[in-house]
Amino acid sequence: MVTGSDDEALRRKRYDYQRVMGTRNTTYITLVTPYGVIQNSYAGNLDSVLTGDDLFYNTNPA
């Protein structure tokens, strides 16, 4: 679950990264988690979520 303090910290880190690197390119906040994310008012602020199923999907089943 993404809390208000987590959301604030992620936004601050994105801002700091863009400021320090001097980039105006888009940066994305991506959460990598084995089980997914609990939907709440802050979860919508994540740009993407990768789960274990996304990372280890077997495209060639035996």
C-alpha positions in Angstrom: 0.0 0.0 0.0 1.3 3.4 -0.9 0.9 5.9 1.9 0.8 9.7 1.8 4.4 9.9 3.1 5.5 7.4 0.4 3.8 9.4 -2.3 5.4 12.6 -1.1 8.8 11.0 -0.9 8.5 9.6 -4.4 7.4 12.9 -5.9 10.2 14.8 -4.1 12.8 12.2 -5.4 11.5 12.6 -8.9 11.7 16.4 -8.7 15.2 16.3 -7.2 16.4 13.9 -9.9 15.1 16.1 -12.6 16.6 19.2 -11.0 20.1 17.7 -10.4 20.3 16.0 -13.8 19.0 19.1 -15.5 16.6 17.1 -17.6 13.2 18.1 -18.8 12.5 14.5 -20.1 9.6 12.6 -18.6 10.5 10.4 -15.6 8.3 7.6 -14.4 7.7 6.2 -11.0 7.6 2.4 -11.2 6.9 0.1 -8.3 8.5 -3.4 -8.6 6.7 -5.8 -6.2 6.2 -9.5 -6.0 2.4 -9.2 -5.2 1.1 -6.0 -6.6 -0.3 -2.9 -4.9 -3.3 -2.3 -2.8 -5.5 0.3 -4.6 -6.0 3.5 -2.6 -6.0 7.2 -3.4 -2.2 7.3 -3.7 -1.8 4.2 -5.8 -3.0 6.1 -8.9 0.0 8.4 -8.7 2.3 5.5 -9.6 3.1 5.5 -13.3 3.4 1.7 -13.5 3.5 -1.4 -11.3 5.6 -4.5 -12.2 4.8 -7.8 -10.4 6.6 -11.1 -10.2 4.2 -12.4 -12.9 5.3 -9.6 -15.2 8.9 -10.4 -14.7 8.8 -14.1 -14.9 6.0 -14.8 -17.5 6.8 -18.0 -19.3 6.1 -17.4 -23.1 7.1 -21.0 -24.0 5.1 -23.4 -21.8 6.2 -27.0 -22.0 
